Amino acid sequence: MGSVFEASCPCGFQGSMTVGAGRSDFQTNSKFPFYCDTCGMVEVNISDPTPICPQCQSTQITPYGKPPISPDGSNSYYMQWGKYRAGKGGHLCPKCKANSIVFERYMMFD
């Protein structure tokens, strides 16, 4: 079962990110939000053996929930799919570059 999360920052940045996948394609198409040095916040298919940015094909990407773009999320399970997990807030904003992004669950799907 997947979820859609809304990302927001006080600077006005807003985005929608998918976490996980539906029952029919979770083995080949599972998503998690990453930060790309070139493109900002992107949904990356973590089912691929080597995750890449879907927009520029860069491998210079970091999953939200990992330093330096997020506080240490080692014990945080607010947003999780497999080995990827992130807390609710304190993440790097692609617009203002402050660590002020907050994720809120918007909906779940199957």
Biopython code that builds the backbone (N, CA, C, O; Angstrom):
import numpy as np
from Bio.PDB.StructureBuilder import StructureBuilder

atoms = [
    (1, "MET", "N", (0.837, -1.170, 0.000)),
    (1, "MET", "CA", (0.000, 0.000, 0.000)),
    (1, "MET", "C", (0.885, 1.238, 0.000)),
    (1, "MET", "O", (1.817, 1.338, 0.798)),
    (2, "GLY", "N", (0.601, 2.168, -0.880)),
    (2, "GLY", "CA", (1.374, 3.397, -0.976)),
    (2, "GLY", "C", (0.652, 4.571, -0.349)),
    (2, "GLY", "O", (-0.523, 4.484, 0.009)),
    (3, "SER", "N", (1.368, 5.657, -0.225)),
    (3, "SER", "CA", (0.817, 6.886, 0.332)),
    (3, "SER", "C", (1.283, 8.069, -0.501)),
    (3, "SER", "O", (2.324, 8.024, -1.156)),
    (4, "VAL", "N", (0.489, 9.120, -0.457)),
    (4, "VAL", "CA", (0.877, 10.384, -1.054)),
    (4, "VAL", "C", (1.070, 11.367, 0.090)),
    (4, "VAL", "O", (0.206, 11.513, 0.955)),
    (5, "PHE", "N", (2.217, 12.039, 0.081)),
    (5, "PHE", "CA", (2.540, 13.025, 1.108)),
    (5, "PHE", "C", (2.645, 14.399, 0.463)),
    (5, "PHE", "O", (3.150, 14.545, -0.650)),
    (6, "GLU", "N", (2.163, 15.393, 1.177)),
    (6, "GLU", "CA", (2.316, 16.780, 0.761)),
    (6, "GLU", "C", (3.528, 17.339, 1.490)),
    (6, "GLU", "O", (3.653, 17.196, 2.707)),
    (7, "ALA", "N", (4.422, 17.976, 0.739)),
    (7, "ALA", "CA", (5.590, 18.648, 1.310)),
    (7, "ALA", "C", (5.334, 20.144, 1.277)),
    (7, "ALA", "O", (4.894, 20.677, 0.258)),
    (8, "SER", "N", (5.606, 20.825, 2.384)),
    (8, "SER", "CA", (5.404, 22.273, 2.402)),
    (8, "SER", "C", (6.487, 22.944, 3.227)),
    (8, "SER", "O", (7.070, 22.360, 4.140)),
    (9, "CYS", "N", (6.733, 24.207, 2.862)),
    (9, "CYS", "CA", (7.738, 25.028, 3.537)),
    (9, "CYS", "C", (7.134, 26.413, 3.762)),
    (9, "CYS", "O", (6.332, 26.865, 2.946)),
    (10, "PRO", "N", (7.498, 27.093, 4.842)),
    (10, "PRO", "CA", (7.005, 28.451, 5.069)),
    (10, "PRO", "C", (7.339, 29.423, 3.928)),
    (10, "PRO", "O", (6.676, 30.452, 3.793)),
    (11, "CYS", "N", (8.349, 29.120, 3.111)),
    (11, "CYS", "CA", (8.716, 30.017, 2.002)),
    (11, "CYS", "C", (7.708, 29.968, 0.854)),
    (11, "CYS", "O", (7.775, 30.777, -0.072)),
    (12, "GLY", "N", (6.776, 29.016, 0.918)),
    (12, "GLY", "CA", (5.775, 28.885, -0.135)),
    (12, "GLY", "C", (5.933, 27.647, -0.989)),
    (12, "GLY", "O", (5.039, 27.328, -1.772)),
    (13, "PHE", "N", (7.050, 26.934, -0.861)),
    (13, "PHE", "CA", (7.228, 25.704, -1.633)),
    (13, "PHE", "C", (6.188, 24.674, -1.221)),
    (13, "PHE", "O", (5.931, 24.479, -0.033)),
    (14, "GLN", "N", (5.594, 24.021, -2.205)),
    (14, "GLN", "CA", (4.676, 22.918, -1.962)),
    (14, "GLN", "C", (4.914, 21.862, -3.026)),
    (14, "GLN", "O", (5.199, 22.183, -4.180)),
    (15, "GLY", "N", (4.797, 20.614, -2.639)),
    (15, "GLY", "CA", (4.951, 19.517, -3.580)),
    (15, "GLY", "C", (4.232, 18.297, -3.081)),
    (15, "GLY", "O", (3.908, 18.191, -1.898)),
    (16, "SER", "N", (3.985, 17.382, -3.974)),
    (16, "SER", "CA", (3.306, 16.137, -3.653)),
    (16, "SER", "C", (4.240, 14.990, -4.010)),
    (16, "SER", "O", (4.755, 14.936, -5.127)),
    (17, "MET", "N", (4.465, 14.067, -3.071)),
    (17, "MET", "CA", (5.396, 12.967, -3.261)),
    (17, "MET", "C", (4.724, 11.635, -2.949)),
    (17, "MET", "O", (3.981, 11.511, -1.975)),
    (18, "THR", "N", (4.995, 10.648, -3.787)),
    (18, "THR", "CA", (4.494, 9.290, -3.564)),
    (18, "THR", "C", (5.521, 8.514, -2.762)),
    (18, "THR", "O", (6.724, 8.616, -3.002)),
    (19, "VAL", "N", (5.032, 7.738, -1.808)),
    (19, "VAL", "CA", (5.876, 6.837, -1.036)),
    (19, "VAL", "C", (5.273, 5.446, -1.178)),
    (19, "VAL", "O", (4.123, 5.213, -0.806)),
    (20, "GLY", "N", (6.068, 4.522, -1.724)),
    (20, "GLY", "CA", (5.595, 3.160, -1.900)),
    (20, "GLY", "C", (5.007, 2.929, -3.273)),
    (20, "GLY", "O", (5.379, 3.574, -4.253)),
    (21, "ALA", "N", (4.071, 1.983, -3.318)),
    (21, "ALA", "CA", (3.484, 1.580, -4.592)),
    (21, "ALA", "C", (2.176, 0.848, -4.346)),
    (21, "ALA", "O", (1.823, 0.524, -3.212)),
    (22, "GLY", "N", (1.476, 0.601, -5.431)),
    (22, "GLY", "CA", (0.260, -0.188, -5.362)),
    (22, "GLY", "C", (0.572, -1.677, -5.378)),
    (22, "GLY", "O", (1.709, -2.080, -5.625)),
    (23, "ARG", "N", (-0.413, -2.465, -5.122)),
    (23, "ARG", "CA", (-0.264, -3.909, -5.059)),
    (23, "ARG", "C", (0.220, -4.503, -6.382)),
    (23, "ARG", "O", (0.974, -5.477, -6.385)),
    (24, "SER", "N", (-0.204, -3.929, -7.495)),
    (24, "SER", "CA", (0.094, -4.533, -8.794)),
    (24, "SER", "C", (1.516, -4.289, -9.291)),
    (24, "SER", "O", (2.005, -5.059, -10.118)),
    (25, "ASP", "N", (2.200, -3.240, -8.812)),
    (25, "ASP", "CA", (3.517, -2.957, -9.384)),
    (25, "ASP", "C", (4.608, -2.617, -8.361)),
    (25, "ASP", "O", (5.610, -1.993, -8.710)),
    (26, "PHE", "N", (4.419, -3.020, -7.113)),
    (26, "PHE", "CA", (5.371, -2.625, -6.074)),
    (26, "PHE", "C", (6.773, -3.186, -6.283)),
    (26, "PHE", "O", (7.738, -2.625, -5.765)),
    (27, "GLN", "N", (6.905, -4.275, -7.027)),
    (27, "GLN", "CA", (8.231, -4.861, -7.229)),
    (27, "GLN", "C", (9.027, -4.153, -8.321)),
    (27, "GLN", "O", (10.249, -4.295, -8.387)),
    (28, "THR", "N", (8.351, -3.398, -9.172)),
    (28, "THR", "CA", (9.042, -2.728, -10.275)),
    (28, "THR", "C", (8.907, -1.207, -10.251)),
    (28, "THR", "O", (9.616, -0.517, -10.983)),
    (29, "ASN", "N", (8.014, -0.680, -9.428)),
    (29, "ASN", "CA", (7.761, 0.754, -9.449)),
    (29, "ASN", "C", (7.380, 1.266, -8.058)),
    (29, "ASN", "O", (6.214, 1.558, -7.794)),
    (30, "SER", "N", (8.361, 1.370, -7.186)),
    (30, "SER", "CA", (8.146, 1.874, -5.829)),
    (30, "SER", "C", (8.839, 3.224, -5.692)),
    (30, "SER", "O", (9.999, 3.368, -6.077)),
    (31, "LYS", "N", (8.148, 4.195, -5.157)),
    (31, "LYS", "CA", (8.664, 5.567, -5.109)),
    (31, "LYS", "C", (9.028, 6.008, -3.693)),
    (31, "LYS", "O", (8.483, 5.524, -2.701)),
    (32, "PHE", "N", (9.977, 6.952, -3.643)),
    (32, "PHE", "CA", (10.337, 7.612, -2.398)),
    (32, "PHE", "C", (10.926, 8.970, -2.770)),
    (32, "PHE", "O", (11.594, 9.078, -3.799)),
    (33, "PRO", "N", (10.697, 10.015, -1.960)),
    (33, "PRO", "CA", (11.243, 11.333, -2.291)),
    (33, "PRO", "C", (12.752, 11.408, -2.041)),
    (33, "PRO", "O", (13.257, 10.970, -1.008)),
    (34, "PHE", "N", (13.439, 11.970, -3.009)),
    (34, "PHE", "CA", (14.880, 12.200, -2.949)),
    (34, "PHE", "C", (15.147, 13.666, -3.252)),
    (34, "PHE", "O", (14.290, 14.373, -3.782)),
    (35, "TYR", "N", (16.346, 14.108, -2.909)),
    (35, "TYR", "CA", (16.795, 15.437, -3.291)),
    (35, "TYR", "C", (17.877, 15.267, -4.345)),
    (35, "TYR", "O", (18.888, 14.603, -4.112)),
    (36, "CYS", "N", (17.655, 15.871, -5.504)),
    (36, "CYS", "CA", (18.627, 15.863, -6.593)),
    (36, "CYS", "C", (19.360, 17.198, -6.567)),
    (36, "CYS", "O", (18.728, 18.248, -6.452)),
    (37, "ASP", "N", (20.687, 17.168, -6.672)),
    (37, "ASP", "CA", (21.478, 18.400, -6.654)),
    (37, "ASP", "C", (21.100, 19.339, -7.793)),
    (37, "ASP", "O", (21.273, 20.552, -7.676)),
    (38, "THR", "N", (20.585, 18.795, -8.893)),
    (38, "THR", "CA", (20.215, 19.600, -10.056)),
    (38, "THR", "C", (18.734, 19.956, -10.078)),
    (38, "THR", "O", (18.378, 21.100, -10.365)),
    (39, "CYS", "N", (17.870, 18.995, -9.780)),
    (39, "CYS", "CA", (16.418, 19.157, -9.983)),
    (39, "CYS", "C", (15.626, 19.473, -8.724)),
    (39, "CYS", "O", (14.464, 19.865, -8.834)),
    (40, "GLY", "N", (16.194, 19.324, -7.537)),
    (40, "GLY", "CA", (15.454, 19.550, -6.300)),
    (40, "GLY", "C", (14.757, 18.291, -5.830)),
    (40, "GLY", "O", (15.317, 17.199, -5.930)),
    (41, "MET", "N", (13.538, 18.425, -5.316)),
    (41, "MET", "CA", (12.790, 17.288, -4.787)),
    (41, "MET", "C", (12.176, 16.495, -5.939)),
    (41, "MET", "O", (11.463, 17.048, -6.776)),
    (42, "VAL", "N", (12.466, 15.181, -5.971)),
    (42, "VAL", "CA", (11.964, 14.313, -7.031)),
    (42, "VAL", "C", (11.500, 12.985, -6.442)),
    (42, "VAL", "O", (11.950, 12.576, -5.371)),
    (43, "GLU", "N", (10.591, 12.315, -7.158)),
    (43, "GLU", "CA", (10.175, 10.951, -6.805)),
    (43, "GLU", "C", (11.077, 9.989, -7.548)),
    (43, "GLU", "O", (11.148, 10.025, -8.776)),
    (44, "VAL", "N", (11.772, 9.124, -6.813)),
    (44, "VAL", "CA", (12.711, 8.187, -7.412)),
    (44, "VAL", "C", (12.164, 6.776, -7.278)),
    (44, "VAL", "O", (11.618, 6.408, -6.238)),
    (45, "ASN", "N", (12.313, 5.992, -8.335)),
    (45, "ASN", "CA", (11.910, 4.588, -8.305)),
    (45, "ASN", "C", (12.984, 3.801, -7.560)),
    (45, "ASN", "O", (14.057, 3.539, -8.103)),
    (46, "ILE", "N", (12.689, 3.425, -6.314)),
    (46, "ILE", "CA", (13.674, 2.714, -5.495)),
    (46, "ILE", "C", (13.673, 1.213, -5.773)),
    (46, "ILE", "O", (14.417, 0.471, -5.131)),
    (47, "SER", "N", (12.853, 0.754, -6.715)),
    (47, "SER", "CA", (12.901, -0.643, -7.133)),
    (47, "SER", "C", (14.080, -0.889, -8.067)),
    (47, "SER", "O", (14.535, -2.024, -8.210)),
    (48, "ASP", "N", (14.574, 0.170, -8.701)),
    (48, "ASP", "CA", (15.745, 0.043, -9.566)),
    (48, "ASP", "C", (16.970, -0.232, -8.708)),
    (48, "ASP", "O", (17.100, 0.330, -7.620)),
    (49, "PRO", "N", (17.877, -1.095, -9.184)),
    (49, "PRO", "CA", (19.085, -1.388, -8.400)),
    (49, "PRO", "C", (19.940, -0.149, -8.135)),
    (49, "PRO", "O", (20.548, -0.042, -7.070)),
    (50, "THR", "N", (19.999, 0.786, -9.081)),
    (50, "THR", "CA", (20.723, 2.038, -8.903)),
    (50, "THR", "C", (19.747, 3.187, -9.074)),
    (50, "THR", "O", (19.446, 3.580, -10.202)),
    (51, "PRO", "N", (19.244, 3.736, -7.966)),
    (51, "PRO", "CA", (18.294, 4.852, -8.081)),
    (51, "PRO", "C", (18.923, 6.049, -8.791)),
    (51, "PRO", "O", (20.064, 6.425, -8.522)),
    (52, "ILE", "N", (18.146, 6.640, -9.708)),
    (52, "ILE", "CA", (18.585, 7.825, -10.439)),
    (52, "ILE", "C", (17.466, 8.857, -10.454)),
    (52, "ILE", "O", (16.297, 8.527, -10.256)),
    (53, "CYS", "N", (17.838, 10.103, -10.690)),
    (53, "CYS", "CA", (16.845, 11.165, -10.820)),
    (53, "CYS", "C", (16.023, 10.907, -12.078)),
    (53, "CYS", "O", (16.596, 10.699, -13.148)),
    (54, "PRO", "N", (14.710, 10.915, -11.977)),
    (54, "PRO", "CA", (13.879, 10.664, -13.154)),
    (54, "PRO", "C", (13.891, 11.809, -14.167)),
    (54, "PRO", "O", (13.473, 11.622, -15.310)),
    (55, "GLN", "N", (14.359, 12.980, -13.766)),
    (55, "GLN", "CA", (14.365, 14.131, -14.666)),
    (55, "GLN", "C", (15.685, 14.294, -15.416)),
    (55, "GLN", "O", (15.685, 14.519, -16.626)),
    (56, "CYS", "N", (16.811, 14.182, -14.707)),
    (56, "CYS", "CA", (18.116, 14.427, -15.353)),
    (56, "CYS", "C", (19.012, 13.191, -15.399)),
    (56, "CYS", "O", (20.116, 13.250, -15.942)),
    (57, "GLN", "N", (18.551, 12.070, -14.835)),
    (57, "GLN", "CA", (19.277, 10.800, -14.782)),
    (57, "GLN", "C", (20.561, 10.867, -13.948)),
    (57, "GLN", "O", (21.441, 10.020, -14.103)),
    (58, "SER", "N", (20.672, 11.848, -13.082)),
    (58, "SER", "CA", (21.832, 11.974, -12.205)),
    (58, "SER", "C", (21.783, 10.925, -11.101)),
    (58, "SER", "O", (20.709, 10.514, -10.660)),
    (59, "THR", "N", (22.955, 10.507, -10.667)),
    (59, "THR", "CA", (23.049, 9.634, -9.492)),
    (59, "THR", "C", (23.409, 10.462, -8.255)),
    (59, "THR", "O", (23.567, 9.910, -7.166)),
    (60, "GLN", "N", (23.537, 11.768, -8.414)),
    (60, "GLN", "CA", (23.844, 12.669, -7.298)),
    (60, "GLN", "C", (22.542, 13.017, -6.568)),
    (60, "GLN", "O", (22.101, 14.166, -6.569)),
    (61, "ILE", "N", (21.943, 12.006, -5.950)),
    (61, "ILE", "CA", (20.660, 12.155, -5.265)),
    (61, "ILE", "C", (20.782, 11.588, -3.859)),
    (61, "ILE", "O", (21.569, 10.675, -3.608)),
    (62, "THR", "N", (19.991, 12.141, -2.947)),
    (62, "THR", "CA", (19.989, 11.706, -1.554)),
    (62, "THR", "C", (18.543, 11.505, -1.126)),
    (62, "THR", "O", (17.711, 12.386, -1.345)),
    (63, "PRO", "N", (18.222, 10.351, -0.514)),
    (63, "PRO", "CA", (16.846, 10.167, -0.055)),
    (63, "PRO", "C", (16.535, 11.091, 1.118)),
    (63, "PRO", "O", (17.371, 11.289, 2.000)),
    (64, "TYR", "N", (15.332, 11.651, 1.123)),
    (64, "TYR", "CA", (14.899, 12.396, 2.301)),
    (64, "TYR", "C", (14.909, 11.423, 3.477)),
    (64, "TYR", "O", (14.520, 10.262, 3.345)),
    (65, "GLY", "N", (15.358, 11.913, 4.617)),
    (65, "GLY", "CA", (15.531, 11.073, 5.794)),
    (65, "GLY", "C", (16.992, 10.816, 6.108)),
    (65, "GLY", "O", (17.317, 10.270, 7.163)),
    (66, "LYS", "N", (17.881, 11.208, 5.195)),
    (66, "LYS", "CA", (19.324, 11.015, 5.390)),
    (66, "LYS", "C", (20.027, 12.368, 5.446)),
    (66, "LYS", "O", (19.699, 13.276, 4.683)),
    (67, "PRO", "N", (21.003, 12.501, 6.359)),
    (67, "PRO", "CA", (21.815, 13.713, 6.349)),
    (67, "PRO", "C", (22.565, 13.799, 5.015)),
    (67, "PRO", "O", (22.877, 12.750, 4.452)),
    (68, "PRO", "N", (22.862, 14.947, 4.495)),
    (68, "PRO", "CA", (22.751, 16.270, 5.101)),
    (68, "PRO", "C", (21.438, 16.976, 4.798)),
    (68, "PRO", "O", (21.246, 18.100, 5.261)),
    (69, "ILE", "N", (20.518, 16.367, 4.035)),
    (69, "ILE", "CA", (19.286, 17.072, 3.660)),
    (69, "ILE", "C", (18.161, 16.905, 4.675)),
    (69, "ILE", "O", (17.131, 17.571, 4.576)),
    (70, "SER", "N", (18.350, 16.031, 5.638)),
    (70, "SER", "CA", (17.334, 15.771, 6.664)),
    (70, "SER", "C", (18.015, 15.531, 7.995)),
    (70, "SER", "O", (19.188, 15.161, 8.039)),
    (71, "PRO", "N", (17.284, 15.741, 9.088)),
    (71, "PRO", "CA", (17.847, 15.330, 10.375)),
    (71, "PRO", "C", (18.018, 13.818, 10.361)),
    (71, "PRO", "O", (17.354, 13.132, 9.584)),
    (72, "ASP", "N", (18.880, 13.296, 11.190)),
    (72, "ASP", "CA", (19.100, 11.850, 11.241)),
    (72, "ASP", "C", (17.773, 11.155, 11.471)),
    (72, "ASP", "O", (17.156, 11.319, 12.523)),
    (73, "GLY", "N", (17.336, 10.384, 10.498)),
    (73, "GLY", "CA", (16.047, 9.703, 10.573)),
    (73, "GLY", "C", (16.148, 8.250, 10.962)),
    (73, "GLY", "O", (15.230, 7.475, 10.692)),
    (74, "SER", "N", (17.252, 7.856, 11.597)),
    (74, "SER", "CA", (17.472, 6.441, 11.889)),
    (74, "SER", "C", (16.382, 5.832, 12.763)),
    (74, "SER", "O", (16.136, 4.629, 12.681)),
    (75, "ASN", "N", (15.726, 6.627, 13.592)),
    (75, "ASN", "CA", (14.661, 6.101, 14.445)),
    (75, "ASN", "C", (13.300, 6.652, 14.056)),
    (75, "ASN", "O", (12.345, 6.544, 14.826)),
    (76, "SER", "N", (13.201, 7.238, 12.879)),
    (76, "SER", "CA", (11.972, 7.900, 12.477)),
    (76, "SER", "C", (11.207, 7.066, 11.460)),
    (76, "SER", "O", (11.786, 6.584, 10.487)),
    (77, "TYR", "N", (9.926, 6.898, 11.679)),
    (77, "TYR", "CA", (9.100, 6.082, 10.801)),
    (77, "TYR", "C", (7.879, 6.824, 10.288)),
    (77, "TYR", "O", (6.906, 6.175, 9.904)),
    (78, "TYR", "N", (7.881, 8.137, 10.262)),
    (78, "TYR", "CA", (6.694, 8.855, 9.802)),
    (78, "TYR", "C", (6.380, 8.531, 8.345)),
    (78, "TYR", "O", (5.224, 8.327, 7.976)),
    (79, "MET", "N", (7.418, 8.487, 7.534)),
    (79, "MET", "CA", (7.287, 8.193, 6.116)),
    (79, "MET", "C", (8.249, 7.042, 5.838)),
    (79, "MET", "O", (9.460, 7.204, 5.996)),
    (80, "GLN", "N", (7.728, 5.869, 5.422)),
    (80, "GLN", "CA", (8.605, 4.709, 5.268)),
    (80, "GLN", "C", (8.157, 3.820, 4.126)),
    (80, "GLN", "O", (6.965, 3.618, 3.893)),
    (81, "TRP", "N", (9.169, 3.281, 3.403)),
    (81, "TRP", "CA", (8.946, 2.234, 2.411)),
    (81, "TRP", "C", (10.225, 1.423, 2.347)),
    (81, "TRP", "O", (11.266, 1.925, 1.921)),
    (82, "GLY", "N", (10.147, 0.169, 2.770)),
    (82, "GLY", "CA", (11.338, -0.671, 2.809)),
    (82, "GLY", "C", (12.385, -0.076, 3.726)),
    (82, "GLY", "O", (12.081, 0.300, 4.858)),
    (83, "LYS", "N", (13.618, 0.012, 3.246)),
    (83, "LYS", "CA", (14.711, 0.548, 4.062)),
    (83, "LYS", "C", (14.742, 2.078, 4.085)),
    (83, "LYS", "O", (15.549, 2.667, 4.804)),
    (84, "TYR", "N", (13.883, 2.718, 3.317)),
    (84, "TYR", "CA", (13.838, 4.180, 3.260)),
    (84, "TYR", "C", (12.822, 4.704, 4.269)),
    (84, "TYR", "O", (11.688, 4.230, 4.329)),
    (85, "ARG", "N", (13.240, 5.683, 5.055)),
    (85, "ARG", "CA", (12.332, 6.271, 6.037)),
    (85, "ARG", "C", (12.773, 7.680, 6.373)),
    (85, "ARG", "O", (13.954, 8.020, 6.292)),
    (86, "ALA", "N", (11.811, 8.484, 6.749)),
    (86, "ALA", "CA", (12.100, 9.884, 7.082)),
    (86, "ALA", "C", (11.113, 10.368, 8.130)),
    (86, "ALA", "O", (9.986, 9.880, 8.219)),
    (87, "GLY", "N", (11.549, 11.321, 8.908)),
    (87, "GLY", "CA", (10.690, 11.950, 9.902)),
    (87, "GLY", "C", (9.750, 12.953, 9.261)),
    (87, "GLY", "O", (9.751, 13.131, 8.043)),
    (88, "LYS", "N", (8.967, 13.592, 10.071)),
    (88, "LYS", "CA", (7.944, 14.512, 9.582)),
    (88, "LYS", "C", (8.513, 15.845, 9.112)),
    (88, "LYS", "O", (8.054, 16.373, 8.099)),
    (89, "GLY", "N", (9.484, 16.400, 9.803)),
    (89, "GLY", "CA", (9.940, 17.742, 9.457)),
    (89, "GLY", "C", (11.430, 17.937, 9.550)),
    (89, "GLY", "O", (12.173, 17.043, 9.956)),
    (90, "GLY", "N", (11.861, 19.142, 9.158)),
    (90, "GLY", "CA", (13.260, 19.516, 9.236)),
    (90, "GLY", "C", (14.072, 19.180, 8.004)),
    (90, "GLY", "O", (15.298, 19.093, 8.077)),
    (91, "HIS", "N", (13.404, 18.989, 6.863)),
    (91, "HIS", "CA", (14.079, 18.575, 5.632)),
    (91, "HIS", "C", (14.430, 19.769, 4.748)),
    (91, "HIS", "O", (13.795, 20.821, 4.828)),
    (92, "LEU", "N", (15.449, 19.594, 3.902)),
    (92, "LEU", "CA", (15.926, 20.645, 3.011)),
    (92, "LEU", "C", (14.858, 21.032, 1.993)),
    (92, "LEU", "O", (14.289, 20.180, 1.310)),
    (93, "CYS", "N", (14.602, 22.325, 1.909)),
    (93, "CYS", "CA", (13.662, 22.859, 0.927)),
    (93, "CYS", "C", (14.429, 23.153, -0.362)),
    (93, "CYS", "O", (15.461, 23.824, -0.320)),
    (94, "PRO", "N", (13.944, 22.663, -1.508)),
    (94, "PRO", "CA", (14.634, 22.940, -2.764)),
    (94, "PRO", "C", (14.520, 24.400, -3.211)),
    (94, "PRO", "O", (15.282, 24.846, -4.068)),
    (95, "LYS", "N", (13.582, 25.138, -2.640)),
    (95, "LYS", "CA", (13.394, 26.540, -3.037)),
    (95, "LYS", "C", (14.252, 27.502, -2.214)),
    (95, "LYS", "O", (15.024, 28.280, -2.775)),
    (96, "CYS", "N", (14.120, 27.452, -0.890)),
    (96, "CYS", "CA", (14.831, 28.419, -0.042)),
    (96, "CYS", "C", (16.095, 27.857, 0.602)),
    (96, "CYS", "O", (16.866, 28.605, 1.203)),
    (97, "LYS", "N", (16.314, 26.549, 0.481)),
    (97, "LYS", "CA", (17.497, 25.851, 1.013)),
    (97, "LYS", "C", (17.558, 25.815, 2.538)),
    (97, "LYS", "O", (18.608, 25.509, 3.104)),
    (98, "ALA", "N", (16.456, 26.122, 3.206)),
    (98, "ALA", "CA", (16.387, 25.978, 4.667)),
    (98, "ALA", "C", (15.899, 24.566, 4.993)),
    (98, "ALA", "O", (15.235, 23.929, 4.175)),
    (99, "ASN", "N", (16.223, 24.094, 6.167)),
    (99, "ASN", "CA", (15.746, 22.780, 6.597)),
    (99, "ASN", "C", (14.387, 22.947, 7.266)),
    (99, "ASN", "O", (14.249, 22.809, 8.481)),
    (100, "SER", "N", (13.388, 23.248, 6.438)),
    (100, "SER", "CA", (12.069, 23.585, 6.964)),
    (100, "SER", "C", (10.911, 22.858, 6.285)),
    (100, "SER", "O", (9.750, 23.171, 6.550)),
    (101, "ILE", "N", (11.207, 21.900, 5.421)),
    (101, "ILE", "CA", (10.130, 21.124, 4.783)),
    (101, "ILE", "C", (9.466, 20.221, 5.819)),
    (101, "ILE", "O", (10.137, 19.588, 6.634)),
    (102, "VAL", "N", (8.151, 20.175, 5.772)),
    (102, "VAL", "CA", (7.348, 19.276, 6.601)),
    (102, "VAL", "C", (6.526, 18.409, 5.666)),
    (102, "VAL", "O", (5.919, 18.914, 4.721)),
    (103, "PHE", "N", (6.500, 17.103, 5.924)),
    (103, "PHE", "CA", (5.685, 16.167, 5.157)),
    (103, "PHE", "C", (4.410, 15.847, 5.935)),
    (103, "PHE", "O", (4.461, 15.600, 7.140)),
    (104, "GLU", "N", (3.279, 15.851, 5.253)),
    (104, "GLU", "CA", (1.982, 15.472, 5.831)),
    (104, "GLU", "C", (1.347, 14.420, 4.925)),
    (104, "GLU", "O", (1.286, 14.595, 3.708)),
    (105, "ARG", "N", (0.876, 13.327, 5.525)),
    (105, "ARG", "CA", (0.196, 12.300, 4.729)),
    (105, "ARG", "C", (-1.106, 12.873, 4.174)),
    (105, "ARG", "O", (-1.929, 13.411, 4.915)),
    (106, "TYR", "N", (-1.274, 12.751, 2.871)),
    (106, "TYR", "CA", (-2.459, 13.275, 2.205)),
    (106, "TYR", "C", (-3.481, 12.168, 1.936)),
    (106, "TYR", "O", (-4.675, 12.343, 2.179)),
    (107, "MET", "N", (-3.000, 11.031, 1.435)),
    (107, "MET", "CA", (-3.910, 9.911, 1.154)),
    (107, "MET", "C", (-3.126, 8.612, 1.014)),
    (107, "MET", "O", (-1.904, 8.619, 0.866)),
    (108, "MET", "N", (-3.845, 7.509, 1.063)),
    (108, "MET", "CA", (-3.254, 6.185, 0.860)),
    (108, "MET", "C", (-3.919, 5.561, -0.361)),
    (108, "MET", "O", (-5.063, 5.874, -0.692)),
    (109, "PHE", "N", (-3.171, 4.659, -1.034)),
    (109, "PHE", "CA", (-3.745, 3.962, -2.190)),
    (109, "PHE", "C", (-3.235, 2.531, -2.206)),
    (109, "PHE", "O", (-2.274, 2.182, -1.520)),
    (110, "ASP", "N", (-3.901, 1.717, -3.004)),
    (110, "ASP", "CA", (-3.499, 0.314, -3.114)),
    (110, "ASP", "C", (-3.416, -0.105, -4.551)),
    (110, "ASP", "O", (-3.092, -1.256, -4.840)),
]
sb = StructureBuilder()
sb.init_structure("model")
sb.init_model(0)
sb.init_chain("A")
sb.init_seg("    ")
for serial, (resi, resn, name, xyz) in enumerate(atoms, 1):
    if name == "N":
        sb.init_residue(resn, " ", resi, " ")
    sb.init_atom(name, np.array(xyz, "f"), 0.0, 1.0, " ", f" {name:<3s}", serial, name[0])
structure = sb.get_structure()
